[in-house]
Amino acid sequence: MILMRPRKRFHGQIFLTWLATYPIARTVIEMFRGDKERGVYVLSTSQWISILVALAAVVLFVYLRKTRAKQVPTTT
């Protein structure tokens, strides 16, 4: 996330990137937990929530990139 800061195109881009990548990491970690009861359809409840959060972050990222890319001044 720190490496993205100099190249950010709109306000909130770094947060949205974190919001999209954290659920992926959480889902992978949960696969190795070894719980007997996983939840619904093999995935745990937190994995389903993580998938929804990641999808929402990607949709918001695309929307904000298109609408706010011109608002952030470029620094040299």
N, CA, C and O atoms as CSV, one atom per row, in Angstrom:
chain,resi,resn,atom,element,x,y,z
A,1,MET,N,N,0.820,-1.181,0.000
A,1,MET,CA,C,0.000,0.000,0.000
A,1,MET,C,C,0.875,1.259,0.000
A,1,MET,O,O,0.521,2.262,-0.621
A,2,ILE,N,N,1.988,1.207,0.680
A,2,ILE,CA,C,2.883,2.363,0.731
A,2,ILE,C,C,3.464,2.639,-0.653
A,2,ILE,O,O,3.650,3.797,-1.028
A,3,LEU,N,N,3.745,1.601,-1.401
A,3,LEU,CA,C,4.309,1.780,-2.739
A,3,LEU,C,C,3.301,2.380,-3.720
A,3,LEU,O,O,3.689,2.948,-4.741
A,4,MET,N,N,2.024,2.255,-3.415
A,4,MET,CA,C,0.989,2.807,-4.288
A,4,MET,C,C,0.796,4.303,-4.096
A,4,MET,O,O,0.299,4.981,-4.995
A,5,ARG,N,N,1.174,4.816,-2.961
A,5,ARG,CA,C,0.865,6.213,-2.625
A,5,ARG,C,C,1.353,7.224,-3.657
A,5,ARG,O,O,0.587,8.115,-4.025
A,6,PRO,N,N,2.586,7.128,-4.142
A,6,PRO,CA,C,3.015,8.125,-5.130
A,6,PRO,C,C,2.241,8.068,-6.449
A,6,PRO,O,O,2.206,9.051,-7.189
A,7,ARG,N,N,1.626,6.931,-6.745
A,7,ARG,CA,C,0.925,6.775,-8.020
A,7,ARG,C,C,-0.588,6.807,-7.894
A,7,ARG,O,O,-1.290,6.429,-8.832
A,8,LYS,N,N,-1.101,7.247,-6.766
A,8,LYS,CA,C,-2.556,7.216,-6.609
A,8,LYS,C,C,-3.216,8.199,-7.562
A,8,LYS,O,O,-2.684,9.275,-7.835
A,9,ARG,N,N,-4.377,7.815,-8.059
A,9,ARG,CA,C,-5.072,8.621,-9.051
A,9,ARG,C,C,-6.280,9.350,-8.485
A,9,ARG,O,O,-6.729,10.340,-9.063
A,10,PHE,N,N,-6.814,8.877,-7.361
A,10,PHE,CA,C,-7.959,9.538,-6.755
A,10,PHE,C,C,-7.949,9.277,-5.256
A,10,PHE,O,O,-7.330,8.325,-4.781
A,11,HIS,N,N,-8.640,10.134,-4.525
A,11,HIS,CA,C,-8.717,9.996,-3.082
A,11,HIS,C,C,-9.510,8.737,-2.737
A,11,HIS,O,O,-10.597,8.514,-3.270
A,12,GLY,N,N,-8.966,7.928,-1.851
A,12,GLY,CA,C,-9.612,6.690,-1.448
A,12,GLY,C,C,-9.100,5.466,-2.173
A,12,GLY,O,O,-9.526,4.352,-1.868
A,13,GLN,N,N,-8.204,5.638,-3.120
A,13,GLN,CA,C,-7.713,4.505,-3.903
A,13,GLN,C,C,-6.953,3.513,-3.033
A,13,GLN,O,O,-7.126,2.304,-3.191
A,14,ILE,N,N,-6.131,3.986,-2.138
A,14,ILE,CA,C,-5.344,3.088,-1.300
A,14,ILE,C,C,-6.254,2.321,-0.347
A,14,ILE,O,O,-6.069,1.122,-0.140
A,15,PHE,N,N,-7.239,3.012,0.234
A,15,PHE,CA,C,-8.190,2.333,1.114
A,15,PHE,C,C,-8.983,1.276,0.364
A,15,PHE,O,O,-9.184,0.175,0.876
A,16,LEU,N,N,-9.430,1.592,-0.831
A,16,LEU,CA,C,-10.183,0.623,-1.619
A,16,LEU,C,C,-9.320,-0.571,-2.025
A,16,LEU,O,O,-9.814,-1.696,-2.108
A,17,THR,N,N,-8.048,-0.333,-2.273
A,17,THR,CA,C,-7.145,-1.438,-2.580
A,17,THR,C,C,-7.013,-2.364,-1.383
A,17,THR,O,O,-7.044,-3.586,-1.527
A,18,TRP,N,N,-6.865,-1.775,-0.197
A,18,TRP,CA,C,-6.807,-2.588,1.016
A,18,TRP,C,C,-8.125,-3.334,1.223
A,18,TRP,O,O,-8.135,-4.505,1.601
A,19,LEU,N,N,-9.229,-2.641,0.970
A,19,LEU,CA,C,-10.548,-3.236,1.159
A,19,LEU,C,C,-10.775,-4.403,0.196
A,19,LEU,O,O,-11.563,-5.301,0.491
A,20,ALA,N,N,-10.106,-4.397,-0.925
A,20,ALA,CA,C,-10.241,-5.490,-1.894
A,20,ALA,C,C,-9.256,-6.622,-1.617
A,20,ALA,O,O,-9.570,-7.778,-1.901
A,21,THR,N,N,-8.078,-6.329,-1.072
A,21,THR,CA,C,-7.071,-7.374,-0.864
A,21,THR,C,C,-7.177,-8.061,0.490
A,21,THR,O,O,-6.829,-9.236,0.603
A,22,TYR,N,N,-7.642,-7.372,1.510
A,22,TYR,CA,C,-7.765,-7.993,2.828
A,22,TYR,C,C,-8.718,-9.190,2.813
A,22,TYR,O,O,-8.376,-10.233,3.370
A,23,PRO,N,N,-9.901,-9.080,2.198
A,23,PRO,CA,C,-10.780,-10.255,2.176
A,23,PRO,C,C,-10.181,-11.464,1.465
A,23,PRO,O,O,-10.468,-12.604,1.829
A,24,ILE,N,N,-9.358,-11.222,0.463
A,24,ILE,CA,C,-8.709,-12.337,-0.234
A,24,ILE,C,C,-7.752,-13.045,0.713
A,24,ILE,O,O,-7.742,-14.274,0.786
A,25,ALA,N,N,-6.947,-12.273,1.437
A,25,ALA,CA,C,-6.019,-12.857,2.408
A,25,ALA,C,C,-6.783,-13.577,3.512
A,25,ALA,O,O,-6.394,-14.667,3.931
A,26,ARG,N,N,-7.856,-12.979,3.978
A,26,ARG,CA,C,-8.666,-13.588,5.045
A,26,ARG,C,C,-9.264,-14.908,4.588
A,26,ARG,O,O,-9.287,-15.871,5.355
A,27,THR,N,N,-9.744,-14.970,3.364
A,27,THR,CA,C,-10.329,-16.194,2.832
A,27,THR,C,C,-9.290,-17.303,2.745
A,27,THR,O,O,-9.577,-18.449,3.091
A,28,VAL,N,N,-8.089,-16.973,2.287
A,28,VAL,CA,C,-7.022,-17.968,2.190
A,28,VAL,C,C,-6.638,-18.473,3.580
A,28,VAL,O,O,-6.461,-19.676,3.770
A,29,ILE,N,N,-6.509,-17.575,4.546
A,29,ILE,CA,C,-6.156,-17.975,5.908
A,29,ILE,C,C,-7.232,-18.876,6.498
A,29,ILE,O,O,-6.914,-19.859,7.167
A,30,GLU,N,N,-8.488,-18.559,6.263
A,30,GLU,CA,C,-9.581,-19.360,6.812
A,30,GLU,C,C,-9.610,-20.775,6.232
A,30,GLU,O,O,-10.127,-21.689,6.875
A,31,MET,N,N,-9.072,-20.968,5.049
A,31,MET,CA,C,-9.045,-22.307,4.465
A,31,MET,C,C,-8.164,-23.255,5.273
A,31,MET,O,O,-8.384,-24.466,5.257
A,32,PHE,N,N,-7.173,-22.720,5.975
A,32,PHE,CA,C,-6.235,-23.536,6.729
A,32,PHE,C,C,-6.586,-23.665,8.209
A,32,PHE,O,O,-5.811,-24.248,8.967
A,33,ARG,N,N,-7.718,-23.145,8.636
A,33,ARG,CA,C,-8.090,-23.178,10.049
A,33,ARG,C,C,-8.454,-24.566,10.533
A,33,ARG,O,O,-8.139,-24.915,11.671
A,34,GLY,N,N,-9.089,-25.348,9.731
A,34,GLY,CA,C,-9.424,-26.711,10.115
A,34,GLY,C,C,-10.692,-26.830,10.938
A,34,GLY,O,O,-10.838,-27.793,11.691
A,35,ASP,N,N,-11.601,-25.898,10.822
A,35,ASP,CA,C,-12.868,-25.998,11.536
A,35,ASP,C,C,-13.698,-27.147,10.961
A,35,ASP,O,O,-13.682,-27.400,9.756
A,36,LYS,N,N,-14.416,-27.830,11.839
A,36,LYS,CA,C,-15.275,-28.924,11.378
A,36,LYS,C,C,-16.473,-28.390,10.598
A,36,LYS,O,O,-16.800,-28.902,9.528
A,37,GLU,N,N,-17.120,-27.370,11.132
A,37,GLU,CA,C,-18.287,-26.794,10.468
A,37,GLU,C,C,-17.867,-25.502,9.785
A,37,GLU,O,O,-17.479,-24.545,10.455
A,38,ARG,N,N,-17.940,-25.465,8.482
A,38,ARG,CA,C,-17.440,-24.323,7.719
A,38,ARG,C,C,-18.477,-23.240,7.516
A,38,ARG,O,O,-18.098,-22.082,7.341
A,39,GLY,N,N,-19.725,-23.537,7.527
A,39,GLY,CA,C,-20.729,-22.527,7.240
A,39,GLY,C,C,-21.634,-22.998,6.125
A,39,GLY,O,O,-22.114,-24.132,6.143
A,40,VAL,N,N,-21.867,-22.138,5.158
A,40,VAL,CA,C,-22.785,-22.444,4.066
A,40,VAL,C,C,-22.004,-22.737,2.796
A,40,VAL,O,O,-21.147,-21.951,2.391
A,41,TYR,N,N,-22.300,-23.873,2.166
A,41,TYR,CA,C,-21.670,-24.259,0.898
A,41,TYR,C,C,-20.143,-24.260,0.978
A,41,TYR,O,O,-19.489,-23.644,0.136
A,42,VAL,N,N,-19.587,-24.909,1.930
A,42,VAL,CA,C,-18.157,-25.144,2.116
A,42,VAL,C,C,-17.410,-23.903,2.617
A,42,VAL,O,O,-16.368,-24.050,3.255
A,43,LEU,N,N,-17.891,-22.718,2.358
A,43,LEU,CA,C,-17.243,-21.493,2.823
A,43,LEU,C,C,-17.849,-21.038,4.152
A,43,LEU,O,O,-19.038,-21.234,4.406
A,44,SER,N,N,-17.016,-20.431,4.990
A,44,SER,CA,C,-17.517,-19.924,6.268
A,44,SER,C,C,-18.259,-18.606,6.048
A,44,SER,O,O,-18.196,-18.003,4.977
A,45,THR,N,N,-18.954,-18.185,7.088
A,45,THR,CA,C,-19.699,-16.932,7.007
A,45,THR,C,C,-18.758,-15.768,6.735
A,45,THR,O,O,-19.075,-14.891,5.931
A,46,SER,N,N,-17.593,-15.751,7.401
A,46,SER,CA,C,-16.653,-14.648,7.160
A,46,SER,C,C,-16.094,-14.660,5.749
A,46,SER,O,O,-15.777,-13.602,5.205
A,47,GLN,N,N,-15.966,-15.823,5.149
A,47,GLN,CA,C,-15.501,-15.881,3.769
A,47,GLN,C,C,-16.549,-15.311,2.820
A,47,GLN,O,O,-16.205,-14.609,1.869
A,48,TRP,N,N,-17.811,-15.601,3.064
A,48,TRP,CA,C,-18.877,-15.024,2.233
A,48,TRP,C,C,-18.910,-13.511,2.372
A,48,TRP,O,O,-19.052,-12.796,1.381
A,49,ILE,N,N,-18.779,-13.025,3.594
A,49,ILE,CA,C,-18.750,-11.572,3.818
A,49,ILE,C,C,-17.539,-10.959,3.133
A,49,ILE,O,O,-17.637,-9.884,2.540
A,50,SER,N,N,-16.401,-11.635,3.211
A,50,SER,CA,C,-15.188,-11.143,2.564
A,50,SER,C,C,-15.358,-11.044,1.053
A,50,SER,O,O,-14.899,-10.084,0.434
A,51,ILE,N,N,-16.004,-12.016,0.472
A,51,ILE,CA,C,-16.249,-11.986,-0.973
A,51,ILE,C,C,-17.124,-10.788,-1.341
A,51,ILE,O,O,-16.853,-10.096,-2.322
A,52,LEU,N,N,-18.163,-10.548,-0.560
A,52,LEU,CA,C,-19.043,-9.405,-0.826
A,52,LEU,C,C,-18.311,-8.078,-0.662
A,52,LEU,O,O,-18.506,-7.164,-1.463
A,53,VAL,N,N,-17.476,-7.960,0.362
A,53,VAL,CA,C,-16.709,-6.729,0.585
A,53,VAL,C,C,-15.738,-6.501,-0.569
A,53,VAL,O,O,-15.612,-5.379,-1.060
A,54,ALA,N,N,-15.056,-7.548,-1.002
A,54,ALA,CA,C,-14.104,-7.418,-2.104
A,54,ALA,C,C,-14.816,-7.001,-3.393
A,54,ALA,O,O,-14.319,-6.146,-4.125
A,55,LEU,N,N,-15.961,-7.592,-3.669
A,55,LEU,CA,C,-16.713,-7.221,-4.872
A,55,LEU,C,C,-17.190,-5.773,-4.805
A,55,LEU,O,O,-17.121,-5.048,-5.797
A,56,ALA,N,N,-17.674,-5.353,-3.640
A,56,ALA,CA,C,-18.114,-3.968,-3.479
A,56,ALA,C,C,-16.944,-3.007,-3.658
A,56,ALA,O,O,-17.104,-1.947,-4.264
A,57,ALA,N,N,-15.774,-3.363,-3.140
A,57,ALA,CA,C,-14.594,-2.505,-3.272
A,57,ALA,C,C,-14.168,-2.384,-4.730
A,57,ALA,O,O,-13.793,-1.300,-5.177
A,58,VAL,N,N,-14.221,-3.470,-5.463
A,58,VAL,CA,C,-13.826,-3.429,-6.880
A,58,VAL,C,C,-14.799,-2.565,-7.677
A,58,VAL,O,O,-14.378,-1.765,-8.513
A,59,VAL,N,N,-16.089,-2.721,-7.424
A,59,VAL,CA,C,-17.082,-1.911,-8.139
A,59,VAL,C,C,-16.888,-0.432,-7.815
A,59,VAL,O,O,-16.905,0.406,-8.716
A,60,LEU,N,N,-16.706,-0.110,-6.547
A,60,LEU,CA,C,-16.492,1.279,-6.144
A,60,LEU,C,C,-15.183,1.827,-6.709
A,60,LEU,O,O,-15.115,2.993,-7.096
A,61,PHE,N,N,-14.150,0.996,-6.757
A,61,PHE,CA,C,-12.861,1.394,-7.314
A,61,PHE,C,C,-13.016,1.795,-8.787
A,61,PHE,O,O,-12.512,2.838,-9.203
A,62,VAL,N,N,-13.702,0.982,-9.558
A,62,VAL,CA,C,-13.897,1.274,-10.982
A,62,VAL,C,C,-14.703,2.560,-11.152
A,62,VAL,O,O,-14.366,3.401,-11.986
A,63,TYR,N,N,-15.752,2.711,-10.374
A,63,TYR,CA,C,-16.585,3.905,-10.458
A,63,TYR,C,C,-15.801,5.165,-10.111
A,63,TYR,O,O,-15.863,6.155,-10.839
A,64,LEU,N,N,-15.061,5.134,-8.996
A,64,LEU,CA,C,-14.312,6.317,-8.569
A,64,LEU,C,C,-13.153,6.620,-9.501
A,64,LEU,O,O,-12.807,7.783,-9.704
A,65,ARG,N,N,-12.559,5.600,-10.061
A,65,ARG,CA,C,-11.453,5.826,-10.996
A,65,ARG,C,C,-11.930,6.599,-12.222
A,65,ARG,O,O,-11.224,7.465,-12.738
A,66,LYS,N,N,-13.126,6.276,-12.675
A,66,LYS,CA,C,-13.669,6.959,-13.850
A,66,LYS,C,C,-14.117,8.376,-13.524
A,66,LYS,O,O,-13.928,9.282,-14.335
A,67,THR,N,N,-14.707,8.585,-12.355
A,67,THR,CA,C,-15.293,9.887,-12.045
A,67,THR,C,C,-14.335,10.859,-11.381
A,67,THR,O,O,-14.481,12.070,-11.549
A,68,ARG,N,N,-13.366,10.365,-10.638
A,68,ARG,CA,C,-12.510,11.265,-9.863
A,68,ARG,C,C,-11.058,11.296,-10.287
A,68,ARG,O,O,-10.245,11.929,-9.613
A,69,ALA,N,N,-10.709,10.654,-11.351
A,69,ALA,CA,C,-9.312,10.595,-11.770
A,69,ALA,C,C,-8.758,11.972,-12.109
A,69,ALA,O,O,-7.563,12.215,-11.940
A,70,LYS,N,N,-9.594,12.862,-12.578
A,70,LYS,CA,C,-9.135,14.187,-12.977
A,70,LYS,C,C,-9.057,15.163,-11.814
A,70,LYS,O,O,-8.539,16.267,-11.985
A,71,GLN,N,N,-9.549,14.799,-10.646
A,71,GLN,CA,C,-9.600,15.710,-9.503
A,71,GLN,C,C,-8.299,15.789,-8.738
A,71,GLN,O,O,-8.038,16.816,-8.111
A,72,VAL,N,N,-7.462,14.753,-8.754
A,72,VAL,CA,C,-6.227,14.745,-7.988
A,72,VAL,C,C,-5.127,15.406,-8.803
A,72,VAL,O,O,-4.826,14.952,-9.908
A,73,PRO,N,N,-4.519,16.468,-8.284
A,73,PRO,CA,C,-3.436,17.115,-9.025
A,73,PRO,C,C,-2.205,16.222,-9.031
A,73,PRO,O,O,-1.902,15.556,-8.041
A,74,THR,N,N,-1.508,16.214,-10.146
A,74,THR,CA,C,-0.289,15.412,-10.247
A,74,THR,C,C,0.883,16.184,-9.664
A,74,THR,O,O,1.010,17.391,-9.868
A,75,THR,N,N,1.731,15.480,-8.942
A,75,THR,CA,C,2.925,16.105,-8.366
A,75,THR,C,C,4.149,15.588,-9.084
A,75,THR,O,O,4.178,14.438,-9.523
A,76,THR,N,N,5.139,16.413,-9.204
A,76,THR,CA,C,6.344,15.999,-9.906
A,76,THR,C,C,7.451,15.718,-8.951
A,76,THR,O,O,8.550,15.355,-9.369
